[in-house]
Amino acid sequence: MAIPKVLGVETEYGIMMRGGESNPIAASSVLINAYIQELARSGTASSAPRTGWDFEDEHPGNDARGYSIERQFPPEVETHLVNAVLTNGARYYVDHAHPELSTPECADPRSIVVFDRAAERILQRSMLAAAALLPDGQDIVVYKNNSDRKGNSYGTHENYLVDRAVPFAQIVAQVMPHFITRQIYTGAGKVGTEAPGLTSADVPYQITQRADFFEEEVGLETTLKRPIVNTRDEPHADHQKYRRLHVIVGDANLSEVATFLKVGTTAVVLCMIEDDWLSRDLLPARPVQTLRHVSYDLTLRRPFELVDGTAITALEAQWELYRQARLYAQERGLACIGGEEVGEEVLRRWEAALTGLESDLSSLVTTVDWVAKQRVLNGYRERHDLSWDDPRLAAMDLQYHDLRPEKSLAARVGLERMVSEAEVEAAVLHPPVDTRAYFRGRCLQRWPESVVAANWDSLVFDIGGDPLRRVPMMEPLRGTQAHVGSLIDSCDSAAELLQKLEQ
């Protein structure tokens, strides 16, 4: 029986310092620190300035194929620069040369949409806070995209709780076709290409921002020789029971529907893999080449070869996965992705996206990023008789991802909203109630001075004279409001909480 798919998204944002020295690491630090300082000045209980990120149990060199690369350790820059833990359960920090925000653990795809949108609000407020501190003529601009058009790509990673009993080789073989073909409705769109040997004459516009940057089928790296399936084996939970499938192949979406589908369809596919449900092998014969082949094919009609010698299009592959998911839902239900209601919404929107891609692309201009962006670019290009390599189109491409509301093209194209502003505003400050993020967030709200370190699977408390006390959180679906809400509310101090937890 498939286990519940606890979910998370980590977004590395593009960043630009205007009017000053362009040092992305320094700019990212200024951005995040400005937000934390603004919260402190305003008296908003949204972060714990004393609380550092605890790297004690992080081992990014552990490989799901059964070995460990000892040299792989959290980079020194990560352990020494700003690393804020927010009261909504999220982590906000400098990762290499980018500000990164990791959502709290979420119990269903719709919750991911809420907290991903809340992350955008936090970045927007960070820009405003930074502008108030910087000298006149300087400001920081943040983009939710995946490429700087200079050969550098940065990721939007997804995380899924999976059953360790399922052989990793089986996960690789069965999830890879989905990763390669789901981009037809999750791609954010891109003008031109950064693939070696190709120009805008070869690829004027493509479906996804990430396909150009993948070189291997399976591997541990995330920044060089990127693999379609990442093998990092850091469950951030009970390692005897769980894996965390770390997915690096997705785009940063501005469309809420695209984010919902990206996470929701993948969660369903992983449930089917765990229950050994998938009956047809859809693995491409040449996965890396096929990833780009799909991204470059705006017609969605060009087939690619499978390992069994047959050929199929990305759209046909997705229809096959959808049909199997529909039968799976009828036979097994969709409790594994957060319940029947949200599961049915995933299937409904999945079918609508595939139908639109097959017969009426215009029906997706409010839900699929690459379609919405293409419509805007085509309109401008035709009005001004521009070729696809005109720099104005590249500038518009970037502007689509600008997180400043007054500048963002995505904010103007009428993208459909799935969640309310009230939900988003609440998620800026408060954690989800149905995962362990609730315990982390509520403790930071109640006793920020007592929580000295945090990570995904534990909190470290300093309650005075006693040694530091670590509270493990190895079960992602424990520590919820139902489990500990009344207990936290009944305690006047962190010391009292720890005493009651021991009892």
QUICOR-V985389 format. One record per backbone hydrogen bond with DSSP energy under -0.5 kcal/mol. NH is the residue of the N-H (numbers start at 1). CO is the residue of the C=O. If there is no record, write none. Layout:
NH&CO / NH&CO
//
This chain:
5&336 / 6&4 / 7&106 / 8&159 / 10&157 / 11&101 / 12&10 / 12&155 / 13&11 / 13&99 / 14&143 / 16&141 / 18&16 / 18&139 / 23&21 / 24&22 / 27&23 / 28&24 / 29&25 / 30&26 / 31&27 / 32&28 / 33&29 / 34&30 / 35&31 / 36&32 / 37&33 / 38&34 / 39&35 / 40&36 / 41&37 / 42&38 / 43&39 / 44&39 / 46&44 / 48&85 / 49&47 / 51&48 / 52&50 / 52&452 / 54&454 / 55&53 / 58&55 / 59&57 / 61&72 / 62&59 / 63&67 / 64&231 / 66&63 / 67&63 / 69&61 / 70&68 / 72&69 / 73&71 / 78&75 / 79&75 / 80&76 / 81&77 / 84&92 / 86&84 / 86&90 / 87&46 / 89&86 / 91&102 / 92&84 / 93&100 / 94&82 / 95&93 / 95&98 / 96&94 / 97&95 / 98&95 / 99&13 / 100&93 / 101&11 / 102&91 / 103&9 / 103&101 / 106&7 / 109&337 / 112&108 / 113&109 / 114&110 / 115&111 / 116&112 / 117&113 / 118&114 / 119&115 / 120&116 / 121&117 / 122&118 / 123&119 / 124&120 / 125&121 / 126&122 / 127&123 / 128&124 / 129&125 / 130&126 / 131&127 / 132&128 / 133&129 / 133&130 / 134&130 / 138&135 / 139&18 / 141&16 / 143&14 / 144&401 / 145&143 / 148&152 / 154&146 / 156&250 / 157&10 / 158&247 / 159&8 / 160&245 / 161&6 / 162&243 / 164&241 / 166&163 / 170&167 / 171&167 / 172&168 / 173&169 / 174&170 / 175&171 / 176&172 / 179&175 / 180&176 / 181&177 / 182&178 / 184&181 / 185&182 / 186&182 / 187&183 / 189&207 / 190&206 / 192&190 / 192&204 / 198&195 / 202&199 / 203&199 / 206&190 / 207&295 / 213&210 / 214&211 / 215&226 / 216&226 / 219&229 / 226&213 / 227&221 / 228&216 / 229&217 / 230&228 / 230&246 / 231&219 / 233&62 / 234&232 / 238&474 / 239&237 / 241&238 / 242&238 / 243&162 / 245&160 / 245&243 / 246&244 / 247&158 / 247&245 / 248&246 / 253&251 / 256&416 / 259&255 / 260&256 / 261&257 / 262&258 / 263&259 / 264&260 / 265&261 / 266&261 / 266&262 / 267&263 / 268&264 / 269&265 / 270&266 / 271&267 / 272&268 / 273&269 / 274&270 / 275&271 / 276&273 / 277&272 / 282&280 / 285&305 / 286&305 / 290&286 / 291&287 / 292&288 / 293&289 / 294&290 / 295&291 / 296&292 / 297&293 / 297&294 / 298&296 / 300&297 / 303&301 / 304&312 / 306&310 / 307&283 / 309&306 / 312&304 / 317&313 / 318&314 / 319&315 / 320&316 / 321&317 / 322&318 / 323&319 / 324&320 / 325&321 / 326&322 / 327&323 / 328&324 / 329&325 / 330&326 / 331&327 / 332&328 / 333&328 / 333&329 / 337&334 / 338&335 / 339&334 / 343&339 / 344&340 / 345&341 / 346&342 / 347&343 / 348&344 / 349&345 / 350&346 / 351&347 / 352&348 / 353&349 / 354&350 / 355&351 / 356&352 / 357&353 / 358&354 / 359&355 / 360&355 / 360&356 / 363&360 / 364&361 / 365&362 / 367&364 / 368&364 / 369&367 / 370&187 / 372&368 / 373&369 / 374&370 / 375&371 / 376&372 / 377&373 / 378&374 / 379&375 / 380&376 / 381&377 / 382&378 / 383&379 / 384&380 / 385&381 / 386&381 / 390&387 / 393&390 / 394&390 / 395&391 / 396&392 / 397&393 / 398&394 / 399&395 / 400&396 / 401&397 / 401&398 / 402&399 / 403&142 / 405&403 / 407&404 / 408&404 / 409&399 / 410&400 / 412&409 / 413&409 / 413&410 / 415&410 / 416&366 / 424&420 / 425&421 / 426&422 / 427&423 / 428&424 / 429&425 / 429&426 / 430&426 / 431&87 / 436&476 / 438&435 / 439&436 / 439&479 / 440&436 / 441&437 / 442&438 / 443&439 / 444&440 / 445&441 / 446&442 / 447&443 / 450&447 / 451&447 / 452&450 / 452&460 / 453&460 / 454&52 / 455&458 / 458&455 / 459&471 / 460&453 / 461&459 / 461&469 / 462&450 / 463&461 / 465&463 / 469&461 / 470&468 / 471&459 / 472&470 / 473&457 / 476&474 / 478&475 / 481&433 / 482&433 / 484&480 / 485&480 / 485&481 / 488&484 / 489&485 / 490&486 / 491&487 / 491&488 / 497&493 / 498&494 / 499&495 / 500&496 / 501&497 / 502&498 / 503&499
//
